[in-house]
Amino acid sequence: MIGLLGKNLGQTRLYDDQGDLVQVTLILAGPNRVVQCKTAETDGYEAVQLGFDDRKEQRASLPQRGHFKKHGAAPVKRLREFRNFSLQVKSGDVLGPDVFAPGDYVDAIGTTKGRGFQGVVKRHNFRGGDASHGAGGWRRRPGSVGPGSTPGYITKGKPMPGHMGQVRRTVQNLKVFQVRPEENLLVIEGSVPGARGDYLVIRESKKKPKKTVANAKQ
């Protein structure tokens, strides 16, 4: 499993080799610094800890400063562990978007945009009530939410108004459109969770890993 930390730089459109216009997302996917390599002997499991986006030392907490000093790494804003990392790396190595290649498939993990408190029409795509024929007054209301006598309560999980967005989501099977190592840019087709400037985890696709990409192109 290969993974990187990145930042969403926004969306644009580019032309592919056939001259078709493709919607893409630009992701700043480097430099990713290897902060720590955990092993089964020392930590009980194997994982690679990556750091992304440098920060001032005085902005880090005391435990974080001690962790970075112990492993000889510069302070960063984001840390993430990747288990079963398929690349051979060591502390101090720097990774970039070139760990992926055009045509690979990746999963993008991030936090969606917060929408605040929303009603059922926007939150759950309810139809709402009729606007005419004597049915006015509840255009965007949910209607009945359950019987009053039996069972006498609203069942758990009933779609209701409430807080929308700002949850962790994964978009799978996004195709890598371009890789620009000199700019630390990873260009992928489609959209990713979150707003411009949000942090992302870009990992090798679980459903279409790199070893099956050649078969997927056929």
ABEGO torsion letter per residue (X at the ends): XBBBBBBBAEBBBBBBAAGBBBBBBBBBAOBBBBABBBBAAAAGBBBBBBBBGBBBAAABBAAAAAAAAAAGBBBBABBBBBBGBABBBBBGBBBBAAABBBGBBBBBBBBBBBAEBBBAAAAAGBAEBBABGGABGAAABAEBAEBAAOAGBBBBGBBBBEBBEGBBBBBBGBBBABBBAAAGBBBBBEBBBEBBGBBBBBBBBAABBAAAAAAAAX
